[in-house]
Amino acid sequence: MKAKKLGQYYYAPCGRNWGVWQYTFVCDDASCASKVQTFFSKDEAEAFVYKNNGWGTRRKLS
């Protein structure tokens, strides 16, 4: 995972779905985030995070 930055988005499992959070506070040993959205698939959550963080699109290895 990339280094945590204020305002950055990340995704993680949330029950049966995938949630996207945005960091609202970051320091060396702690961080806080607010939930932004819930997705049914990991691919949708990942695409949302990459787009909103300005990382382009992730290349899938085959």
Backbone bond lengths (Angstrom), bond angles and torsions (degrees), N, CA, C in turn:
res aa  C-N    CA-C-N  psi(-1)  N-CA   C-N-CA  omega(-1)  CA-C   N-CA-C  phi
1 M - - - 1.449 - - 1.524 109.30 -
2 K 1.305 115.61 144.32 1.456 121.07 179.31 1.526 109.52 -71.32
3 A 1.325 116.53 160.83 1.462 121.30 179.92 1.528 110.62 -60.57
4 K 1.330 116.25 143.07 1.461 121.54 179.97 1.519 109.86 -71.13
5 K 1.333 116.03 136.50 1.459 122.34 177.29 1.518 108.73 -137.05
6 L 1.317 116.21 145.69 1.453 121.49 178.08 1.535 109.74 -58.19
7 G 1.327 116.85 129.94 1.460 121.57 -179.90 1.518 114.33 88.52
8 Q 1.323 117.53 -10.01 1.461 121.70 -178.57 1.531 109.96 -74.65
9 Y 1.336 116.22 148.42 1.460 122.77 177.81 1.522 109.84 -99.17
10 Y 1.346 115.71 151.04 1.466 120.89 171.21 1.521 108.48 -147.65
11 Y 1.337 116.53 161.02 1.464 120.63 179.81 1.519 109.95 -123.11
12 A 1.339 114.89 154.04 1.459 121.54 -179.83 1.525 108.64 -159.88
13 P 1.342 116.71 159.88 1.460 119.05 176.83 1.531 111.14 -60.25
14 C 1.327 114.95 144.00 1.468 121.28 179.76 1.529 106.76 -143.61
15 G 1.324 116.76 90.59 1.469 120.74 -173.32 1.518 109.49 66.60
16 R 1.321 117.74 -127.59 1.469 122.03 177.36 1.521 112.16 -85.48
17 N 1.320 117.22 -9.81 1.457 122.64 -174.68 1.523 110.97 -109.86
18 W 1.316 115.58 -167.64 1.458 122.69 177.47 1.514 108.49 -124.69
19 G 1.316 116.55 132.07 1.450 121.05 179.71 1.517 111.20 -106.91
20 V 1.326 115.55 153.44 1.459 122.14 175.04 1.519 107.37 -118.88
21 W 1.327 115.92 129.93 1.454 123.29 179.26 1.520 109.68 -121.38
22 Q 1.341 115.02 157.18 1.460 121.46 176.57 1.531 107.61 -123.69
23 Y 1.341 115.20 129.03 1.465 119.48 179.94 1.528 110.88 -65.22
24 T 1.339 115.88 129.28 1.466 121.86 177.93 1.529 110.95 -109.50
25 F 1.336 117.08 -16.06 1.462 122.69 178.08 1.514 108.26 -152.26
26 V 1.323 117.34 133.07 1.467 121.37 179.53 1.519 108.76 -141.80
27 C 1.331 116.63 131.31 1.463 121.82 169.67 1.529 107.48 -142.48
28 D 1.313 118.04 -174.52 1.465 121.01 -174.01 1.525 114.45 -59.60
29 D 1.330 117.37 -38.95 1.462 119.31 -173.51 1.535 115.01 -119.27
30 A 1.325 117.63 8.53 1.470 120.09 179.82 1.524 110.68 -156.08
31 S 1.326 114.82 160.76 1.465 120.21 174.94 1.526 109.04 -155.96
32 C 1.317 116.24 155.20 1.468 123.17 175.14 1.525 107.14 -129.14
33 A 1.327 115.00 149.55 1.461 119.63 179.84 1.516 109.85 -145.81
34 S 1.321 115.96 153.83 1.460 122.88 176.06 1.520 109.02 -110.39
35 K 1.334 115.79 136.80 1.465 120.12 178.70 1.520 109.34 -71.08
36 V 1.327 115.04 132.95 1.458 121.61 -176.46 1.521 111.28 -103.46
37 Q 1.334 116.56 -46.89 1.463 119.93 -173.23 1.526 109.93 -160.28
38 T 1.339 115.86 158.81 1.458 122.87 176.11 1.524 108.84 -117.47
39 F 1.328 116.27 138.79 1.466 122.60 179.00 1.520 109.44 -124.47
40 F 1.333 116.56 153.10 1.452 121.49 178.66 1.518 112.80 -80.31
41 S 1.340 117.48 -23.87 1.459 119.33 -178.77 1.529 111.37 -128.30
42 K 1.317 114.49 153.42 1.466 121.13 178.07 1.523 110.62 -63.39
43 D 1.325 117.02 -38.98 1.462 121.17 -178.88 1.523 112.01 -61.60
44 E 1.332 117.15 -40.14 1.466 120.66 177.94 1.528 111.38 -65.41
45 A 1.324 116.08 -44.19 1.464 120.70 179.17 1.520 110.93 -63.58
46 E 1.327 115.83 -43.75 1.469 120.78 179.40 1.524 111.24 -62.14
47 A 1.322 117.43 -43.60 1.471 121.50 179.17 1.532 110.81 -62.03
48 F 1.340 116.95 -41.65 1.463 121.46 178.28 1.531 110.75 -61.37
49 V 1.325 116.98 -45.92 1.470 122.07 -179.44 1.522 111.03 -63.60
50 Y 1.314 117.73 -48.10 1.472 120.62 -179.28 1.520 110.98 -61.97
51 K 1.326 117.26 -42.06 1.468 120.65 -179.75 1.533 110.96 -64.50
52 N 1.328 117.18 -48.84 1.456 121.28 -174.95 1.528 113.84 -75.48
53 N 1.331 117.86 -20.92 1.465 120.66 174.54 1.530 111.68 -87.96
54 G 1.339 116.61 -5.87 1.456 120.40 179.73 1.519 113.87 74.81
55 W 1.320 116.51 26.66 1.465 121.54 -178.53 1.522 113.20 -91.53
56 G 1.311 119.03 2.56 1.459 121.13 -177.10 1.519 109.66 78.74
57 T 1.322 116.02 -140.78 1.472 120.16 177.98 1.517 109.10 -119.30
58 R 1.309 115.15 147.66 1.464 120.44 -179.85 1.516 109.68 -82.18
59 R 1.311 115.83 134.54 1.461 120.14 177.01 1.513 109.55 -85.35
60 K 1.305 116.28 128.30 1.453 121.65 177.56 1.523 109.69 -86.76
61 L 1.331 116.00 131.42 1.462 119.85 176.91 1.510 108.57 -83.37
62 S 1.328 117.03 135.89 1.462 119.13 -179.47 1.500 111.53 -113.49
